[in-house]
Structures are given as structure tokens and as C-alpha cells.
Amino acid sequence: QVQLVESGGGLVQPGGSLRLSCAASGNIRNIYTWGWYRQAPGKQRELVARITSFSITTTFYPDSVKGRFTISRDHAKNTLYLQMDSLKPEDTAVYYCNAVPSSMTSTWGQGTQVTVSS
């Protein structure tokens, strides 16, 4: 079993920043790739950042957030972070963390709401 608890969301003005956190626990020892996903109303859930930590650490971002979002991981705390800068209204969504692919955990946390609005 894996437990995922996201936090750090909120209401922010366009151009602002937020830092999301995700505490992971349970059977996560063999999960090397983690990601942040988001789901906006009426849209499918999408992956917005991915980090793989093995012999080296690599990251991936889709064009929609590249240069604005930064994913990181604290192994000692089993915590995943997403630093979001230069936020846009289209970034409004519920944000989730999970393994990549998410089927590795068979679960989702409650997510954290991010609203970008003036």
C-alpha cells in the first residue's frame, strides 16, 4: 500500500508562485520515477513534471510548463516538491503526485487545488 498526501495549493494571482509538497509513504522503495499530475475541470489528468532518481537524477517537463515548474525530491523525507513560478490562469487545476506510471501505486491522494486568478 502507498499513501500520498499533497499540500501547498491555494489561490494566487497570475505571475505568482506556489510550492507544492507531497509526502509519500508505504511500499515506495522500488519506485524510482515520480511525477506531478494535474486535472482541470472537464479535462483529463495530465503529467506536468517527472523526476527519475537512480544513478543520476533526470527531469522532464512538457512544453506547457517548461521553464516555469521545477520538480525536486527529498529522499530522506520521502517528499516530492513542485515549485511553480510565473503561474498562468490555465495552470488552475487539482494537482496530484504519484509514481510514473501511476499504475505502480494503484492509488491517488486527495490532491491540492491550485487556482490562478486575479
N, C-alpha and C positions, 0 to 999 in steps of 0.2 A: 504494500500500500504506500502511496505517496500523498503527502499533504502539501498544498500550495496556498500561500496566503499573500495576496498582493495588497499594497498600500501606497499612499503618496499622491493619489489623484486629487483633483479639485477643479475649481473654476479659475481660469487665467485669461488675461487679455491677449489678443494677438501680438506676437512678438515676445511673449513671456516665456518662462522656463518652469519646468517641473522635474522632479526626480522621483521616479517610481522605484519601489523595492518589492522584492518577492522572497519570502522565506520558504525554503523547500525542506521537507523532512521525510523520513521514511526510507524506502528502498531506492535510493538515488545513487548508490555507489557506482553503478555501471553506466550512468548517463553522462556522456561527455559533451553533448551538444544541447544547449538550452536556447530558448528564444522568447521574445516578447511578441504577442499577437494582439490584434485589436479587432473589435467588431462594432461598426457603426450601425445605427438603426436602418433596417431594411437591406443591409449588405452582409456578405459572407465574411467570416472571420479570416483575417489575413496576417501573415507573418511580417513584422516590421523590423526585426533585428534578430540576429543569430550569433551565438558565440560557441566556439568549439575549443575546449581546453584539453589537450593531450600532451604531446611532447612540446608543441608550441600552441599559442593561442591565436585563433583566427576569428574574424568577424565578417558579417555580411549584412548589408542593408539594401533594400530596394531603392530605386531612384526617388521614390516619393518622400523618403526621409533622410536620404544620404546627405551627410554634411550638417545635419541638424540633430540627429539622435545618436547617442553613444551607449552601447551596451557594455557592461562590465560584470565581473563576478568576484565575490569574496569567498574563496574555498573554505576558509576556516570557519566562516559563519554560515555556510550553505545559503548564501544570499545572492540574488541576482538584482542588478540595478539597470535602470534605463534613464539616462539623462536626456531630457528633451528640451531643446532650445529653439528659438525662433518659431514658436508654435503658431499654427495656422488654424482657422476655423475648421478646415477639413480634417484636422487631426482629432476632432471630437469623436470619442468612442469609449467603449469599455475596454480596458487593457488587461490582458492576462499574460501570465508567464506559464511556460510548460516546456517539456522536452521537445526536441525536434528529431523525429516526428512525434507528435503528441500522443500517438498510439502507444508509445513506450510507457506512459504512466496510466493510461485509461482513466484519467480524471482531469477535472478542471477546478480551479479555485473560483472564488466569487467574483474576482476581477475588481478593478478600481476605475471609477468613472473619471474621465478627463473631458472637460468642457472648455473650449476655447471660444470666447465671445467677449465683445466689448459691451 
